[in-house]
Structure formats: C-alpha cells, structure tokens
Amino acid sequence: MAAEKRLELHPDFSIRYRGILFAAERLNGILNALCRRLRSLGLAPGGVVASVAKSSWLNALLLLALPRMGCVFFPVDPALPVTARRRLLAAARPDLLLFEDVFSGLLDAEHGTSCVGEALPPGAVHLLLATSGTQGLPKVVELSGKNLLGSVQASCQQLGLKADDAWLACLPLHHIGGLSVLLRCAHTGARVVLAEHFEPKTVPDALVQNGITHVSLVPTMLNRLLQADRSFRPPASLRVVLLGGAAADASLVETAQQQGWPVCPSYGLTETASQVATLCPAPRHWQQGCVGRPLPHAEISICAQTGAIRVRGQSVAVHARREDGSRIQLTDPQGWLTTGDAGWLDEKGQLHVTGRLDDMLITGGENIHPRLLEQELQRCPGVDEVVVSAVQDSVWGDALAVLYCGIASPDQLRGWAKQHLRGAFVPKHYLRTASLPRNAMGKLLRDEVARRVQTLMQKG
C-alpha cells in the first residue's frame, strides 16, 4: 500500500521578507533553529502551539515548522477581546502559548543541526483555526494534513501556480486565506513575498518590484487599493487577484476590471481549508455572487429545503472543538458539510452565493435576505457602503433599517429606495455612519451592526 502524500517544502520555495530573500536552504536553517527553541520550552510531539503574535514572519515559520516536529499550530487573532481569546484557547487546549518577543533573532539563525522529530501523519490534525465568528463566538476547526493537501493541489491546478510565480501575502496569518498562500507556494516552489500587514500605499510598489503573479485580497482591501491610487494599473505579471473572504459588490469588481485587475471571485470556508469554487477570471459584466464551478477536489450541492450550500471533498474538515474541549461533528454520514450560506447552481454548474442563511429577516410576513436589498441600495449615488439590519416592530416584526456610509443624506437614500424597491422590501429607517463594523478579513459583523442600529435609533 502506497504511503499517503504529505505537504512538503519544494526545493525551489522561498520567502522574501523585509527585502531579504530566504531560499530553501536558509529557510530550513531558520526552521531548525525555531524547532530547537520550541523543544527547549518543553514542547513534545503531539503538542498544540497557540500563537497570538502579530508577526507574520513568526506565524509563517510556525506553520512550516510545527508539522515536522509532530505538533499542531493554532494561530489566534491578536486583536480579539481577551474574553473571546480565552474561550478559544479553552477549546484548543494549547500546550504552549507564544508571543513574538520570545522568538526575536530568527531572521539571523541560519545554521545548526536538524531538529525534526516524527512528522505528523497526513490524517492527523495539523492546524486549528477559529472560524470568523461574524454571528457570535467562533468555533475551533480541526484541519488535517490531508485536508490541507487536497485544498492546495486543487487550488494550484485551478490558478495555474508554478515554481517561477510570486504571490504577495498580505492577508492575516490567523486566517485560512492567508495561511493557504504559504502552503500553496511551499508545495509548488513559488516565491512568497510576505508583508507584515496590508498597507494600500505600499502594495503597488510590491506588485511591480517583485513581479507578483498572484495576490489574495478581501473586497475591503481591493476597495482600499482602488481608492488609494486611481491612476495605478497593475503590472502585466499579475494574473490572479483571488477575491474572497466576504461578499463582493458588482460595482467593485467592475471598477477593478476597468483598472486592469484580473479579479477571480472565490468561495471557501475555514471548514473547507479555503476555496472550493473560483471563477478565474471574472468576465466583464460579472453577475454578483457568481463564484464559478467547484474546484477538482470538491462537490457542491444545494439543500432543497433551505437553499443551504453543501460541500463534500478531501479538504472538508470533519470535526471542530467546543469551549469545554468536546468535539463537534461537522459532516453528515455521507461526508457533506452543510454551510450557513445560501446559494444556487446555474445550468453551467456555477455556484452563486446569495448570503448567510442566518441573516434572513422577516418583515410584513415576507422572508427577505438583506444582501438582495444591499445590492440595490449600493447603487444609490453618494452611498459607499451599505448594510441592511432590522429593529423589532409590533406591526412589521422586523422593521428594516439601513446603516450606510457616504455623502448621500438619509432622505436621498430613502427616496432612492422607494423608487427602486417595492412593498415590504422598502426599509423603514436610514442611518448614516462613518464606517461599517468588519472583522480582520473584511466580513461584516452583523451582530455589531444590529447593536449600532439600536444605539443610533435610541439617540434619535
């Protein structure tokens, strides 16, 4: 019986960080030094390492080093409130909790003997990740080496990633979207250009100077890039802008395309180890919500009763962890993961994502998905961003309330809504704000939106 394949570092793999190129040999020396330091702290095979570091460099090294030590990596968003962080750590039960100041000097540690132990088998848990938690406390998902390899192989095939390509990594490395960039490049031998954080003013130079072929962005990041320099046109080397992590508006994609950005809308989850459908690239006059056909490793179906998107395949996680340390089964006996997202499949087999099932509002007896209204309201002149929420109403049930950013007045937006929407679909309340609450990946925090709407309504 043939041994199962593992995710391993390609001999051509390299990382450019702070202007320094770390080729495979030098990188392996640094990884060995990191392993030795972790061992000196008492880390044994089978241990779980949680990192709350802000350093993208340290988290990148931990992602690559821990599996070869037989250990599990759990990166945690350092911006999380202390209470939420504690509850996540209670679910993961780490053996070691790391901060970046413990590992200063790892740019220079290039030599030393190997400190590799018994590597994790492909079927074992390699990575623990918190879901985005836009509707409450996130859970901790268990991703195996097999999950990660399935995702990486399918993604590289879909996106045409090769050893002579370069991927700009500017997503947070506590999220599957950011971590997947490193894993894909490590697998193919492509070069990672690792940013410490996303900075719209420096991305254009990074794209040009490094011959970047691929970059992963969420819609808010793409929007900030377009706003930062409207005259910038990306270099001819750039073939893929992998856009995911949150819903993208058609107007954003159209503007990006007009400026030469090769946008590829995608759909994926933490529970599926990143993307499971990608439209590469989006056509002109892209239909909002269309994310293309499933990747080679994934099957997608729609639940007839609820409209929920269901996913099955090698990259789908089977379990997640609760705060009390118990495990949740994520898939049914046939291996299907039922997501919390609603969508449909067209005659070409392309997936269209319409929004979150738990975002559904009921007003005047009508079931209304806020994304449908937001798409229309976004077209109002003077509206930059918009989200539809609700307040309790004795007559309507959910009285629709609009929270938006832009120069349009509430009365202007109200008039637009009355012209373009009908009946129960016309919101009752219009509230302007400086910015919409989002997490680090650009997803709207709808619970926080609802609280802000309530606060603004009370203020009158």
C-alpha positions in Angstrom: 0.0 0.0 0.0 1.5 3.4 -1.1 2.2 5.9 1.6 -0.1 8.9 1.8 1.2 12.1 0.3 2.3 14.9 2.6 2.6 18.6 2.3 6.3 19.2 2.0 8.6 22.2 1.1 9.5 22.3 -2.5 13.3 22.8 -3.0 12.6 26.0 -5.0 10.4 27.5 -2.4 11.5 30.9 -0.9 10.1 33.7 1.1 11.0 37.4 0.7 10.5 39.3 3.9 11.6 42.8 4.7 13.6 42.9 1.5 15.6 39.7 2.3 15.2 36.6 0.2 15.2 33.4 2.2 15.8 30.5 -0.2 15.0 26.9 0.8 18.4 26.1 2.4 18.5 29.2 4.5 14.8 28.9 5.4 15.4 25.3 6.6 18.2 26.6 8.9 15.8 29.1 10.5 13.1 26.4 10.8 15.6 24.1 12.6 16.5 26.9 15.0 12.9 27.5 15.7 12.3 23.8 16.4 15.2 23.7 18.8 13.9 26.7 20.7 10.4 25.2 21.0 11.9 22.0 22.2 13.8 23.9 24.9 10.5 25.3 26.1 9.3 21.7 26.7 7.2 21.2 23.5 6.9 17.5 22.8 5.4 15.7 19.8 1.6 15.8 19.7 1.6 19.2 21.4 -0.6 22.2 20.4 1.1 25.6 20.0 -1.1 28.7 20.0 0.3 31.9 18.7 -1.1 35.4 19.5 1.8 37.0 17.7 1.2 40.0 15.4 4.3 39.0 13.4 3.6 37.5 10.0 7.1 36.1 9.9 6.8 34.2 13.2 3.4 32.7 12.2 4.8 31.7 8.8 7.7 29.9 10.4 5.4 28.2 12.9 3.1 27.0 10.1 6.1 25.4 8.3 8.0 24.1 11.3 5.4 22.5 13.6 4.2 19.6 11.4 7.8 18.4 11.0 8.0 18.3 14.9 4.8 16.3 15.1 2.9 19.3 16.6 -0.2 21.3 15.8 -0.4 25.0 15.1 -3.2 27.3 16.4 -2.8 30.9 15.2 -5.1 33.3 17.1 -6.2 36.8 16.1 -4.2 39.1 18.4 -6.9 41.8 18.1 -9.6 39.5 19.7 -11.0 40.7 23.0 -9.4 38.9 26.0 -12.6 37.1 26.9 -13.1 35.7 23.4 -9.4 34.7 23.2 -9.7 32.8 26.5 -12.7 30.9 25.3 -10.9 29.9 22.1 -7.8 28.8 24.0 -10.1 26.7 26.2 -11.4 24.9 23.1 -7.9 24.3 21.7 -6.2 23.4 24.9 -2.7 24.5 23.8 0.5 23.2 25.4 2.4 26.4 24.6 1.2 30.0 24.1 3.6 32.2 22.1 4.2 35.9 21.7 6.7 37.3 19.2 9.2 38.7 21.8 10.1 35.1 22.7 11.5 34.5 19.2 13.5 37.6 18.3 16.5 36.9 16.1 15.0 34.3 13.9 16.0 36.2 10.8 19.6 35.5 11.6 19.5 31.9 12.9 20.6 30.1 9.7 22.7 27.2 10.9 22.5 24.3 13.2 21.6 20.6 13.2 18.1 19.5 12.2 15.6 19.3 15.0 13.0 17.3 13.1 11.0 14.7 15.1 8.3 12.3 14.0 6.3 14.3 11.4 2.6 14.4 11.7 0.8 11.7 9.5 -1.4 13.2 6.8 -4.6 12.1 8.5 -3.7 13.8 11.8 -4.8 17.3 12.8 -2.1 19.8 11.5 -3.9 23.1 12.0 -6.5 24.5 14.4 -8.4 27.6 13.2 -11.1 29.7 14.6 -14.0 30.5 12.3 -14.6 34.1 11.6 -17.4 34.4 14.2 -19.4 37.1 12.5 -22.6 35.9 14.3 -21.1 35.2 17.7 -18.3 33.2 19.3 -16.3 31.3 16.7 -15.6 27.6 16.9 -12.2 25.9 16.5 -11.9 23.8 13.4 -9.6 20.8 13.0 -7.8 20.7 9.7 -5.7 17.6 8.8 -2.7 17.4 6.6 -5.0 15.6 4.1 -7.5 18.5 4.2 -4.7 21.0 3.5 -3.1 19.0 0.7 -6.4 18.5 -1.1 -7.1 22.2 -1.0 -3.5 23.1 -2.1 -3.4 20.7 -5.0 -6.8 21.8 -6.3 -6.1 25.5 -5.9 -2.7 25.3 -7.6 -4.3 23.5 -10.5 -7.2 26.0 -10.8 -5.0 29.1 -10.5 -2.1 27.8 -12.6 0.5 28.4 -9.9 4.1 27.4 -10.9 7.5 27.4 -9.4 8.5 30.6 -11.1 5.5 32.6 -9.8 5.4 35.0 -6.9 2.5 35.5 -4.5 2.1 38.7 -2.4 0.9 37.5 1.0 -0.8 40.4 2.8 -3.8 38.6 4.4 -3.7 37.9 8.2 -1.9 34.6 9.1 -4.5 33.6 11.6 -7.0 33.0 8.8 -7.1 30.2 6.3 -6.9 32.6 3.3 -3.5 33.9 4.5 -2.1 30.6 5.6 -3.1 28.9 2.3 -0.9 31.3 0.3 2.2 29.9 2.1 1.1 26.3 1.7 0.4 26.6 -2.0 3.8 28.2 -2.7 5.6 25.8 -0.4 4.0 23.0 -2.4 4.8 24.3 -5.9 8.1 26.1 -5.2 6.7 29.6 -5.9 8.0 32.6 -4.1 6.1 34.2 -1.3 6.5 38.0 -0.8 5.5 38.3 2.8 4.0 41.6 4.1 3.9 42.4 7.8 0.4 43.8 7.3 -1.7 45.2 4.5 -0.9 48.7 3.5 -2.6 50.1 0.4 0.1 52.7 -0.3 2.9 50.1 -0.5 1.1 47.3 -2.4 1.5 48.8 -5.9 5.3 49.0 -5.5 5.4 45.5 -4.1 3.5 44.2 -7.1 5.8 45.9 -9.6 9.2 45.4 -7.9 8.6 41.7 -7.2 7.0 40.6 -10.4 3.9 39.4 -8.5 1.7 37.0 -10.4 -0.8 36.2 -7.6 -2.4 38.1 -4.7 -5.2 37.3 -2.3 -7.5 40.0 -1.2 -10.8 40.5 0.5 -13.2 43.1 -1.0 -12.4 45.8 1.5 -8.7 45.5 0.7 -9.3 45.7 -3.0 -11.6 48.8 -2.5 -8.9 50.5 -0.4 -6.3 49.8 -3.1 -8.5 51.3 -5.8 -9.2 54.4 -3.7 -5.6 54.9 -2.7 -4.3 55.4 -6.3 -6.9 55.6 -9.0 -4.2 56.0 -11.7 -2.3 52.8 -10.8 -2.5 49.9 -13.2 -1.2 46.6 -12.0 1.9 45.1 -13.8 1.5 42.7 -16.7 2.9 39.9 -14.5 -0.2 39.9 -12.3 -2.5 37.1 -13.5 -4.7 36.3 -10.5 -6.4 38.5 -7.8 -8.0 35.9 -5.7 -11.0 37.7 -4.1 -12.8 36.1 -1.2 -13.5 36.1 2.5 -16.6 38.2 2.1 -19.2 39.1 -0.5 -18.1 41.4 -3.3 -20.2 44.0 -5.0 -20.5 44.0 -8.8 -19.6 47.7 -8.9 -16.3 47.0 -7.1 -15.4 44.1 -9.4 -16.3 46.2 -12.5 -14.2 49.2 -11.3 -11.2 46.9 -10.6 -11.5 45.3 -14.0 -11.6 48.7 -15.7 -8.3 49.5 -13.9 -6.7 46.2 -15.1 -7.0 44.0 -12.0 -7.6 40.3 -13.0 -10.3 39.6 -10.4 -11.1 35.9 -9.6 -14.1 35.8 -7.2 -13.9 32.7 -5.0 -15.9 30.9 -2.3 -14.5 28.9 0.6 -14.6 28.5 4.4 -12.3 27.7 7.2 -14.1 24.3 7.4 -13.1 23.6 3.7 -9.4 24.7 4.1 -10.0 27.7 1.8 -11.5 27.9 -1.6 -13.9 25.3 -3.1 -15.1 27.3 -6.0 -13.4 30.0 -8.1 -14.3 32.0 -11.2 -11.0 32.6 -12.9 -11.2 35.3 -14.1 -14.5 37.0 -13.7 -16.0 38.0 -17.1 -17.0 41.5 -17.9 -20.5 42.3 -16.6 -19.9 39.7 -13.8 -23.1 38.6 -12.1 -22.8 39.5 -8.4 -22.4 36.4 -6.2 -21.2 34.1 -9.0 -18.0 32.3 -7.8 -17.6 29.7 -10.6 -17.6 25.9 -10.7 -16.3 23.7 -7.9 -12.6 23.0 -7.8 -11.5 19.5 -8.8 -11.4 18.2 -5.2 -14.9 19.4 -4.2 -18.5 18.6 -4.8 -21.2 21.3 -4.2 -24.9 20.8 -3.8 -27.8 22.9 -2.6 -30.2 21.7 0.1 -33.7 21.7 -1.5 -35.5 22.6 1.8 -33.3 25.5 3.0 -31.2 26.6 0.0 -28.1 26.0 2.0 -24.8 25.3 0.2 -23.4 21.9 0.9 -19.8 20.8 0.3 -18.1 17.4 0.2 -14.5 16.6 -0.6 -10.9 16.0 0.6 -10.5 19.4 2.1 -13.6 19.4 4.2 -12.9 19.2 8.0 -14.7 16.6 9.9 -14.6 18.0 13.4 -14.4 21.2 15.4 -13.8 21.8 19.1 -16.0 23.4 21.8 -15.0 25.6 24.7 -15.4 22.6 27.0 -12.9 20.6 24.9 -15.5 18.3 23.3 -15.7 17.8 19.6 -18.4 18.7 17.1 -19.1 16.5 14.1 -19.3 18.9 11.1 -20.2 16.5 8.3 -23.1 14.1 7.9 -22.6 10.3 7.4 -22.2 10.8 3.6 -19.4 13.4 4.2 -21.5 16.5 3.4 -20.8 19.8 5.2 -23.9 22.0 5.3 -22.7 25.6 5.4 -24.5 28.5 6.8 -24.6 30.1 3.4 -27.4 30.2 0.9 -26.9 29.8 -2.9 -27.9 28.2 -6.1 -26.2 26.4 -9.1 -26.8 27.6 -12.6 -27.1 25.4 -15.8 -23.3 25.6 -16.2 -22.7 24.2 -12.7 -21.5 27.6 -11.4 -22.2 28.4 -7.8 -24.0 31.7 -6.9 -23.8 32.7 -3.3 -26.7 34.9 -2.1 -25.7 35.4 1.6 -25.9 33.9 5.0 -29.0 31.9 6.0 -29.0 33.3 9.5 -29.1 36.8 8.1 -32.7 36.2 6.9 -35.2 38.9 8.0 -39.0 38.6 8.2 -40.9 41.8 7.7 -44.6 42.0 6.9 -44.7 38.3 6.5 -42.0 38.3 3.8 -38.7 36.4 4.1 -36.1 38.9 2.9 -32.4 38.3 2.5 -30.5 41.6 3.3 -27.9 41.0 0.5 -30.6 41.4 -2.1 -31.5 44.8 -0.8 -27.9 45.8 -0.2 -27.1 45.2 -3.9 -29.8 47.6 -4.9 -29.1 50.3 -2.3 -25.4 50.2 -3.1 -26.3 51.7 -6.5 -27.6 54.9 -4.9 -25.3 57.9 -5.8 -23.4 59.0 -2.7 -23.6 55.6 -1.0 -20.2 54.0 -0.5 -21.1 51.0 1.7 -24.5 49.8 3.0 -25.8 47.0 5.2 -29.5 46.2 6.0 -30.4 45.2 9.5 -33.7 45.4 11.5 -35.3 46.6 14.7 -38.2 44.9 16.4 -41.6 46.3 15.4 -45.0 45.4 16.7 -46.5 45.7 13.2 -43.8 44.6 10.9 -41.9 42.0 13.0 -38.5 43.1 11.6 -38.6 46.7 10.6 -35.8 47.1 8.0 -33.1 49.5 8.9 -30.3 50.7 6.7 -26.8 51.6 8.0 -24.6 53.2 5.4 -21.5 55.3 4.7 -21.3 58.0 2.1 -22.3 61.6 1.4 -25.9 60.9 0.5 -28.4 62.1 3.1 -30.8 59.7 4.7 -33.7 61.3 2.8 -31.9 60.9 -0.5 -31.3 57.2 0.2 -34.9 56.8 1.3 -36.1 58.3 -1.9 -33.9 56.0 -3.9 -35.2 53.0 -2.1 -38.8 54.0 -2.7 -38.1 54.4 -6.4 -36.3 51.0 -6.8 -37.8 48.8 -4.2 -41.4 47.8 -3.5 -43.7 47.0 -0.6 -42.1 45.2 2.4 -38.7 45.5 0.7 -38.6 49.3 1.3 -36.6 49.8 4.6 -38.2 52.0 7.3 -35.1 53.5 8.8 -32.0 55.1 7.3 -28.9 55.7 9.5 -25.5 57.2 8.4 -22.3 56.1 10.0 -18.5 56.8 9.4 -17.7 53.1 8.8 -19.2 49.7 9.0 -18.0 47.1 11.6 -15.9 44.4 10.0 -13.5 41.8 11.2 -9.9 41.5 10.0 -11.0 39.7 6.9 -13.5 42.3 5.9 -16.6 40.4 6.8 -19.5 42.4 8.1 -20.1 41.9 11.8 -23.9 41.8 11.6 -24.4 41.4 15.3 -22.4 44.6 15.8 -24.4 46.3 13.0 -27.6 45.4 14.9 -26.2 46.9 18.1 -25.1 50.1 16.3 -28.5 50.5 14.7 -30.2 50.2 18.1 -27.9 52.8 19.6 -28.4 55.2 16.7 -32.2 54.7 16.8 -32.2 55.5 20.6 -30.2 58.7 20.0 -32.8 59.7 17.5 
